[in-house]
Amino acid sequence: MDLINAIQQWPLPAIAAIIAGLVVLLVPRVLNYTVAAYLIFIGAFGLLHYFYGTPVSAQSLIALTAGVIVLVKPDVLSYVVGVYLILVGLLQAGVLRF
């Protein structure tokens, strides 16, 4: 099985979300790093699709950017997550288009 089939077969973002949620519940003091790691993973996962001919989604770029910002400056977590959620909501509602 090649990489693209594995990516399509396994719900890796869902698995990452469950793992991140469990880590936050079990060790709350690592919330910033867990959220940053999750966002970076989601962004990188979205970029990985580009190498297999699928267009890069704006949500992947936003997640990657948000993850890096939270990793570099953890004290802005709530602002970054708030802006991330607003942008993703606007993208999914079709109000924003990239």
MIVO-728309 format. One record per atom (N, C-alpha, C): atom name; residue in one letter; residue number from 1; x, y, z. Coordinates in nm, 2 decimals, padded with zeros to 4 digits. Each point is the difference from the previous one (the first is absolute). Layout:
<pts>
+------+-----+-----+--------+--------+--------+
! atom ! res !   n !     xx !     yy !     zz !
+------+-----+-----+--------+--------+--------+
!   CA !   a ! NUM !      X !      Y !      Z !
...
+------+-----+-----+--------+--------+--------+
</pts>
This chain:
<pts>
+------+-----+-----+--------+--------+--------+
! atom ! res !   n !     xx !     yy !     zz !
+------+-----+-----+--------+--------+--------+
!    N !   m !   1 !  00.09 ! -00.12 !  00.00 !
!   CA !   m !   1 ! -00.09 !  00.12 !  00.00 !
!    C !   m !   1 !  00.09 !  00.12 !  00.00 !
!    N !   d !   2 ! -00.02 !  00.09 ! -00.10 !
!   CA !   d !   2 !  00.08 !  00.12 !  00.00 !
!    C !   d !   2 ! -00.05 !  00.11 !  00.10 !
!    N !   l !   3 !  00.07 !  00.11 !  00.01 !
!   CA !   l !   3 ! -00.04 !  00.10 !  00.10 !
!    C !   l !   3 ! -00.13 !  00.06 ! -00.03 !
!    N !   i !   4 ! -00.03 !  00.03 ! -00.12 !
!   CA !   i !   4 ! -00.13 !  00.07 ! -00.03 !
!    C !   i !   4 ! -00.12 ! -00.09 !  00.03 !
!    N !   n !   5 !  00.01 ! -00.13 ! -00.02 !
!   CA !   n !   5 ! -00.10 ! -00.09 !  00.04 !
!    C !   n !   5 ! -00.02 ! -00.01 !  00.15 !
!    N !   a !   6 !  00.11 !  00.00 !  00.07 !
!   CA !   a !   6 !  00.00 !  00.01 !  00.15 !
!    C !   a !   6 ! -00.07 !  00.12 !  00.05 !
!    N !   i !   7 !  00.04 !  00.12 ! -00.06 !
!   CA !   i !   7 ! -00.06 !  00.12 !  00.04 !
!    C !   i !   7 ! -00.16 !  00.00 ! -00.03 !
!    N !   q !   8 ! -00.04 ! -00.06 ! -00.11 !
!   CA !   q !   8 ! -00.14 !  00.00 ! -00.03 !
!    C !   q !   8 ! -00.08 ! -00.10 !  00.09 !
!    N !   q !   9 !  00.07 ! -00.11 !  00.04 !
!   CA !   q !   9 ! -00.06 ! -00.11 !  00.07 !
!    C !   q !   9 ! -00.02 !  00.04 !  00.15 !
!    N !   w !  10 !  00.10 !  00.06 !  00.06 !
!   CA !   w !  10 ! -00.01 !  00.03 !  00.14 !
!    C !   w !  10 ! -00.04 !  00.14 !  00.03 !
!    N !   p !  11 ! -00.09 !  00.02 !  00.09 !
!   CA !   p !  11 ! -00.04 !  00.14 !  00.04 !
!    C !   p !  11 !  00.10 !  00.06 !  00.09 !
!    N !   l !  12 !  00.12 !  00.03 ! -00.05 !
!   CA !   l !  12 !  00.11 !  00.06 !  00.08 !
!    C !   l !  12 ! -00.03 !  00.13 !  00.07 !
!    N !   p !  13 ! -00.07 !  00.09 ! -00.06 !
!   CA !   p !  13 ! -00.04 !  00.12 !  00.08 !
!    C !   p !  13 ! -00.09 ! -00.03 !  00.12 !
!    N !   a !  14 ! -00.09 ! -00.09 ! -00.02 !
!   CA !   a !  14 ! -00.09 ! -00.04 !  00.11 !
!    C !   a !  14 !  00.08 ! -00.07 !  00.11 !
!    N !   i !  15 !  00.09 ! -00.08 ! -00.04 !
!   CA !   i !  15 !  00.09 ! -00.07 !  00.10 !
!    C !   i !  15 !  00.08 !  00.10 !  00.08 !
!    N !   a !  16 !  00.06 !  00.10 ! -00.08 !
!   CA !   a !  16 !  00.08 !  00.10 !  00.07 !
!    C !   a !  16 ! -00.09 !  00.09 !  00.09 !
!    N !   a !  17 ! -00.12 !  00.03 ! -00.04 !
!   CA !   a !  17 ! -00.09 !  00.07 !  00.09 !
!    C !   a !  17 ! -00.03 ! -00.07 !  00.13 !
!    N !   i !  18 ! -00.02 ! -00.13 ! -00.01 !
!   CA !   i !  18 ! -00.03 ! -00.08 !  00.12 !
!    C !   i !  18 !  00.12 ! -00.01 !  00.09 !
!    N !   i !  19 !  00.12 ! -00.02 ! -00.06 !
!   CA !   i !  19 !  00.12 !  00.00 !  00.08 !
!    C !   i !  19 !  00.03 !  00.13 !  00.07 !
!    N !   a !  20 ! -00.02 !  00.11 ! -00.08 !
!   CA !   a !  20 !  00.02 !  00.13 !  00.06 !
!    C !   a !  20 ! -00.10 !  00.03 !  00.11 !
!    N !   g !  21 ! -00.12 ! -00.04 ! -00.01 !
!   CA !   g !  21 ! -00.10 !  00.02 !  00.10 !
!    C !   g !  21 !  00.03 ! -00.08 !  00.13 !
!    N !   l !  22 !  00.05 ! -00.12 ! -00.02 !
!   CA !   l !  22 !  00.04 ! -00.09 !  00.11 !
!    C !   l !  22 !  00.12 !  00.06 !  00.08 !
!    N !   v !  23 !  00.09 !  00.05 ! -00.08 !
!   CA !   v !  23 !  00.12 !  00.06 !  00.06 !
!    C !   v !  23 ! -00.04 !  00.12 !  00.08 !
!    N !   v !  24 ! -00.08 !  00.09 ! -00.05 !
!   CA !   v !  24 ! -00.05 !  00.12 !  00.07 !
!    C !   v !  24 ! -00.07 ! -00.04 !  00.13 !
!    N !   l !  25 ! -00.09 ! -00.10 ! -00.01 !
!   CA !   l !  25 ! -00.07 ! -00.04 !  00.12 !
!    C !   l !  25 !  00.09 ! -00.06 !  00.11 !
!    N !   l !  26 !  00.10 ! -00.08 ! -00.05 !
!   CA !   l !  26 !  00.09 ! -00.07 !  00.10 !
!    C !   l !  26 !  00.11 !  00.09 !  00.05 !
!    N !   v !  27 !  00.04 !  00.10 ! -00.08 !
!   CA !   v !  27 !  00.11 !  00.09 !  00.04 !
!    C !   v !  27 ! -00.03 !  00.14 ! -00.05 !
!    N !   p !  28 ! -00.09 !  00.07 !  00.08 !
!   CA !   p !  28 ! -00.05 !  00.13 ! -00.05 !
!    C !   p !  28 !  00.11 !  00.11 ! -00.01 !
!    N !   r !  29 !  00.11 ! -00.02 !  00.07 !
!   CA !   r !  29 !  00.10 !  00.11 ! -00.01 !
!    C !   r !  29 !  00.07 !  00.00 ! -00.13 !
!    N !   v !  30 ! -00.02 ! -00.10 ! -00.09 !
!   CA !   v !  30 !  00.06 !  00.00 ! -00.13 !
!    C !   v !  30 ! -00.10 !  00.04 ! -00.11 !
!    N !   l !  31 ! -00.10 !  00.07 !  00.04 !
!   CA !   l !  31 ! -00.11 !  00.04 ! -00.10 !
!    C !   l !  31 !  00.06 !  00.07 ! -00.12 !
!    N !   n !  32 !  00.08 !  00.11 !  00.03 !
!   CA !   n !  32 !  00.06 !  00.08 ! -00.11 !
!    C !   n !  32 !  00.08 ! -00.09 ! -00.10 !
!    N !   y !  33 !  00.08 ! -00.08 !  00.05 !
!   CA !   y !  33 !  00.08 ! -00.09 ! -00.09 !
!    C !   y !  33 ! -00.08 ! -00.10 ! -00.07 !
!    N !   t !  34 ! -00.10 ! -00.05 !  00.07 !
!   CA !   t !  34 ! -00.08 ! -00.10 ! -00.07 !
!    C !   t !  34 ! -00.08 !  00.06 ! -00.11 !
!    N !   v !  35 ! -00.06 !  00.12 !  00.03 !
!   CA !   v !  35 ! -00.08 !  00.07 ! -00.11 !
!    C !   v !  35 !  00.09 !  00.03 ! -00.11 !
!    N !   a !  36 !  00.12 !  00.05 !  00.03 !
!   CA !   a !  36 !  00.10 !  00.04 ! -00.11 !
!    C !   a !  36 !  00.04 ! -00.12 ! -00.08 !
!    N !   a !  37 !  00.03 ! -00.11 !  00.06 !
!   CA !   a !  37 !  00.03 ! -00.13 ! -00.07 !
!    C !   a !  37 ! -00.11 ! -00.04 ! -00.08 !
!    N !   y !  38 ! -00.12 !  00.00 !  00.05 !
!   CA !   y !  38 ! -00.12 ! -00.04 ! -00.08 !
!    C !   y !  38 ! -00.02 !  00.08 ! -00.12 !
!    N !   l !  39 !  00.01 !  00.13 !  00.02 !
!   CA !   l !  39 ! -00.02 !  00.09 ! -00.12 !
!    C !   l !  39 !  00.11 ! -00.01 ! -00.10 !
!    N !   i !  40 !  00.12 ! -00.02 !  00.04 !
!   CA !   i !  40 !  00.11 ! -00.02 ! -00.09 !
!    C !   i !  40 ! -00.02 ! -00.13 ! -00.08 !
!    N !   f !  41 ! -00.04 ! -00.11 !  00.07 !
!   CA !   f !  41 ! -00.03 ! -00.13 ! -00.06 !
!    C !   f !  41 ! -00.11 !  00.02 ! -00.11 !
!    N !   i !  42 ! -00.11 !  00.06 !  00.04 !
!   CA !   i !  42 ! -00.11 !  00.02 ! -00.09 !
!    C !   i !  42 !  00.04 !  00.08 ! -00.13 !
!    N !   g !  43 !  00.08 !  00.10 !  00.03 !
!   CA !   g !  43 !  00.05 !  00.08 ! -00.12 !
!    C !   g !  43 !  00.10 ! -00.08 ! -00.08 !
!    N !   a !  44 !  00.09 ! -00.07 !  00.06 !
!   CA !   a !  44 !  00.10 ! -00.08 ! -00.08 !
!    C !   a !  44 ! -00.08 ! -00.11 ! -00.07 !
!    N !   f !  45 ! -00.10 ! -00.06 !  00.06 !
!   CA !   f !  45 ! -00.07 ! -00.11 ! -00.06 !
!    C !   f !  45 ! -00.07 !  00.06 ! -00.13 !
!    N !   g !  46 ! -00.06 !  00.12 !  00.01 !
!   CA !   g !  46 ! -00.06 !  00.06 ! -00.11 !
!    C !   g !  46 !  00.10 !  00.03 ! -00.11 !
!    N !   l !  47 !  00.12 !  00.04 !  00.03 !
!   CA !   l !  47 !  00.10 !  00.03 ! -00.10 !
!    C !   l !  47 !  00.05 ! -00.13 ! -00.06 !
!    N !   l !  48 ! -00.01 ! -00.11 !  00.07 !
!   CA !   l !  48 !  00.05 ! -00.13 ! -00.06 !
!    C !   l !  48 ! -00.09 ! -00.04 ! -00.11 !
!    N !   h !  49 ! -00.13 !  00.03 !  00.00 !
!   CA !   h !  49 ! -00.09 ! -00.03 ! -00.11 !
!    C !   h !  49 !  00.05 !  00.07 ! -00.13 !
!    N !   y !  50 !  00.06 !  00.12 !  00.02 !
!   CA !   y !  50 !  00.05 !  00.08 ! -00.12 !
!    C !   y !  50 !  00.10 ! -00.09 ! -00.08 !
!    N !   f !  51 !  00.08 ! -00.07 !  00.06 !
!   CA !   f !  51 !  00.11 ! -00.08 ! -00.07 !
!    C !   f !  51 ! -00.06 ! -00.12 ! -00.07 !
!    N !   y !  52 ! -00.13 ! -00.02 !  00.02 !
!   CA !   y !  52 ! -00.07 ! -00.11 ! -00.07 !
!    C !   y !  52 ! -00.10 !  00.05 ! -00.10 !
!    N !   g !  53 !  00.01 !  00.13 ! -00.03 !
!   CA !   g !  53 ! -00.09 !  00.05 ! -00.11 !
!    C !   g !  53 ! -00.13 !  00.07 !  00.05 !
!    N !   t !  54 ! -00.02 !  00.00 !  00.13 !
!   CA !   t !  54 ! -00.12 !  00.06 !  00.05 !
!    C !   t !  54 !  00.03 !  00.15 !  00.04 !
!    N !   p !  55 ! -00.09 !  00.09 ! -00.03 !
!   CA !   p !  55 !  00.03 !  00.14 !  00.04 !
!    C !   p !  55 !  00.01 !  00.02 !  00.15 !
!    N !   v !  56 !  00.09 !  00.10 !  00.04 !
!   CA !   v !  56 !  00.01 !  00.03 !  00.14 !
!    C !   v !  56 ! -00.12 !  00.08 !  00.05 !
!    N !   s !  57 ! -00.06 ! -00.04 !  00.11 !
!   CA !   s !  57 ! -00.11 !  00.07 !  00.05 !
!    C !   s !  57 !  00.04 !  00.12 !  00.08 !
!    N !   a !  58 ! -00.08 !  00.11 !  00.00 !
!   CA !   a !  58 !  00.04 !  00.11 !  00.08 !
!    C !   a !  58 !  00.00 ! -00.03 !  00.15 !
!    N !   q !  59 ! -00.09 ! -00.10 !  00.04 !
!   CA !   q !  59 ! -00.01 ! -00.04 !  00.14 !
!    C !   q !  59 !  00.14 ! -00.06 !  00.05 !
!    N !   s !  60 !  00.06 ! -00.07 ! -00.09 !
!   CA !   s !  60 !  00.13 ! -00.06 !  00.03 !
!    C !   s !  60 !  00.11 !  00.11 !  00.03 !
!    N !   l !  61 !  00.00 !  00.10 ! -00.09 !
!   CA !   l !  61 !  00.09 !  00.11 !  00.02 !
!    C !   l !  61 ! -00.02 !  00.08 !  00.12 !
!    N !   i !  62 ! -00.13 !  00.02 !  00.03 !
!   CA !   i !  62 ! -00.04 !  00.07 !  00.12 !
!    C !   i !  62 !  00.04 ! -00.08 !  00.13 !
!    N !   a !  63 ! -00.02 ! -00.13 !  00.00 !
!   CA !   a !  63 !  00.03 ! -00.08 !  00.11 !
!    C !   a !  63 !  00.15 !  00.00 !  00.02 !
!    N !   l !  64 !  00.08 ! -00.02 ! -00.10 !
!   CA !   l !  64 !  00.15 !  00.00 !  00.01 !
!    C !   l !  64 !  00.05 !  00.13 !  00.05 !
!    N !   t !  65 ! -00.05 !  00.11 ! -00.05 !
!   CA !   t !  65 !  00.04 !  00.13 !  00.05 !
!    C !   t !  65 ! -00.04 !  00.02 !  00.15 !
!    N !   a !  66 ! -00.12 ! -00.04 !  00.03 !
!   CA !   a !  66 ! -00.05 !  00.02 !  00.14 !
!    C !   a !  66 !  00.09 ! -00.09 !  00.10 !
!    N !   g !  67 !  00.03 ! -00.12 ! -00.05 !
!   CA !   g !  67 !  00.08 ! -00.09 !  00.09 !
!    C !   g !  67 !  00.14 !  00.06 !  00.02 !
!    N !   v !  68 !  00.06 !  00.05 ! -00.10 !
!   CA !   v !  68 !  00.13 !  00.06 !  00.02 !
!    C !   v !  68 !  00.00 !  00.12 !  00.09 !
!    N !   i !  69 ! -00.10 !  00.09 ! -00.02 !
!   CA !   i !  69 ! -00.02 !  00.11 !  00.09 !
!    C !   i !  69 ! -00.01 ! -00.04 !  00.14 !
!    N !   v !  70 ! -00.09 ! -00.10 !  00.03 !
!   CA !   v !  70 ! -00.02 ! -00.04 !  00.14 !
!    C !   v !  70 !  00.13 ! -00.07 !  00.05 !
!    N !   l !  71 !  00.07 ! -00.07 ! -00.08 !
!   CA !   l !  71 !  00.13 ! -00.06 !  00.05 !
!    C !   l !  71 !  00.10 !  00.10 !  00.03 !
!    N !   v !  72 !  00.01 !  00.11 ! -00.08 !
!   CA !   v !  72 !  00.10 !  00.11 !  00.03 !
!    C !   v !  72 ! -00.04 !  00.09 !  00.11 !
!    N !   k !  73 ! -00.13 !  00.03 !  00.01 !
!   CA !   k !  73 ! -00.05 !  00.09 !  00.10 !
!    C !   k !  73 ! -00.12 ! -00.06 !  00.07 !
!    N !   p !  74 !  00.02 ! -00.09 !  00.09 !
!   CA !   p !  74 ! -00.11 ! -00.07 !  00.07 !
!    C !   p !  74 ! -00.11 !  00.08 !  00.07 !
!    N !   d !  75 !  00.04 !  00.12 !  00.04 !
!   CA !   d !  75 ! -00.09 !  00.08 !  00.08 !
!    C !   d !  75 ! -00.11 !  00.06 ! -00.08 !
!    N !   v !  76 !  00.00 ! -00.01 ! -00.14 !
!   CA !   v !  76 ! -00.11 !  00.05 ! -00.08 !
!    C !   v !  76 ! -00.09 ! -00.11 ! -00.05 !
!    N !   l !  77 !  00.00 ! -00.11 !  00.07 !
!   CA !   l !  77 ! -00.07 ! -00.12 ! -00.04 !
!    C !   l !  77 ! -00.15 !  00.03 ! -00.02 !
!    N !   s !  78 ! -00.07 !  00.07 !  00.09 !
!   CA !   s !  78 ! -00.14 !  00.02 ! -00.01 !
!    C !   s !  78 ! -00.03 !  00.09 ! -00.12 !
!    N !   y !  79 !  00.08 !  00.10 ! -00.03 !
!   CA !   y !  79 ! -00.02 !  00.09 ! -00.11 !
!    C !   y !  79 !  00.02 ! -00.08 ! -00.13 !
!    N !   v !  80 !  00.11 ! -00.08 ! -00.01 !
!   CA !   v !  80 !  00.02 ! -00.07 ! -00.12 !
!    C !   v !  80 ! -00.11 ! -00.10 ! -00.03 !
!    N !   v !  81 ! -00.04 ! -00.07 !  00.10 !
!   CA !   v !  81 ! -00.10 ! -00.10 ! -00.01 !
!    C !   v !  81 ! -00.13 !  00.07 ! -00.04 !
!    N !   g !  82 ! -00.03 !  00.11 !  00.06 !
!   CA !   g !  82 ! -00.13 !  00.07 ! -00.04 !
!    C !   g !  82 !  00.00 !  00.05 ! -00.14 !
!    N !   v !  83 !  00.11 !  00.05 ! -00.05 !
!   CA !   v !  83 !  00.01 !  00.05 ! -00.14 !
!    C !   v !  83 !  00.00 ! -00.12 ! -00.09 !
!    N !   y !  84 !  00.07 ! -00.11 !  00.04 !
!   CA !   y !  84 !  00.00 ! -00.12 ! -00.08 !
!    C !   y !  84 ! -00.14 ! -00.06 ! -00.02 !
!    N !   l !  85 ! -00.08 ! -00.01 !  00.11 !
!   CA !   l !  85 ! -00.13 ! -00.05 ! -00.01 !
!    C !   l !  85 ! -00.09 !  00.09 ! -00.08 !
!    N !   i !  86 !  00.01 !  00.13 !  00.01 !
!   CA !   i !  86 ! -00.08 !  00.10 ! -00.08 !
!    C !   i !  86 !  00.03 ! -00.02 ! -00.15 !
!    N !   l !  87 !  00.13 ! -00.01 ! -00.03 !
!   CA !   l !  87 !  00.04 ! -00.01 ! -00.14 !
!    C !   l !  87 ! -00.05 ! -00.13 ! -00.06 !
!    N !   v !  88 !  00.02 ! -00.11 !  00.07 !
!   CA !   v !  88 ! -00.04 ! -00.13 ! -00.05 !
!    C !   v !  88 ! -00.16 !  00.00 ! -00.01 !
!    N !   g !  89 ! -00.07 !  00.06 !  00.09 !
!   CA !   g !  89 ! -00.14 !  00.00 ! -00.01 !
!    C !   g !  89 ! -00.05 !  00.08 ! -00.12 !
!    N !   l !  90 !  00.07 !  00.11 ! -00.03 !
!   CA !   l !  90 ! -00.03 !  00.08 ! -00.12 !
!    C !   l !  90 !  00.03 ! -00.07 ! -00.13 !
!    N !   l !  91 !  00.11 ! -00.08 !  00.01 !
!   CA !   l !  91 !  00.04 ! -00.08 ! -00.12 !
!    C !   l !  91 ! -00.11 ! -00.11 ! -00.03 !
!    N !   q !  92 ! -00.03 ! -00.07 !  00.11 !
!   CA !   q !  92 ! -00.10 ! -00.10 ! -00.02 !
!    C !   q !  92 ! -00.14 !  00.05 ! -00.03 !
!    N !   a !  93 ! -00.03 !  00.12 !  00.04 !
!   CA !   a !  93 ! -00.13 !  00.06 ! -00.04 !
!    C !   a !  93 !  00.00 !  00.05 ! -00.14 !
!    N !   g !  94 !  00.12 !  00.01 ! -00.06 !
!   CA !   g !  94 !  00.01 !  00.06 ! -00.13 !
!    C !   g !  94 !  00.01 !  00.15 ! -00.01 !
!    N !   v !  95 !  00.01 !  00.06 !  00.12 !
!   CA !   v !  95 !  00.01 !  00.15 !  00.00 !
!    C !   v !  95 !  00.14 !  00.04 ! -00.05 !
!    N !   l !  96 !  00.10 ! -00.07 !  00.04 !
!   CA !   l !  96 !  00.14 !  00.03 ! -00.05 !
!    C !   l !  96 !  00.03 ! -00.11 ! -00.10 !
!    N !   r !  97 !  00.08 !  00.05 ! -00.10 !
!   CA !   r !  97 !  00.05 ! -00.09 ! -00.10 !
!    C !   r !  97 !  00.14 !  00.03 ! -00.04 !
!    N !   f !  98 !  00.08 ! -00.10 ! -00.01 !
!   CA !   f !  98 !  00.14 !  00.02 ! -00.03 !
!    C !   f !  98 !  00.03 ! -00.07 ! -00.13 !
+------+-----+-----+--------+--------+--------+
</pts>
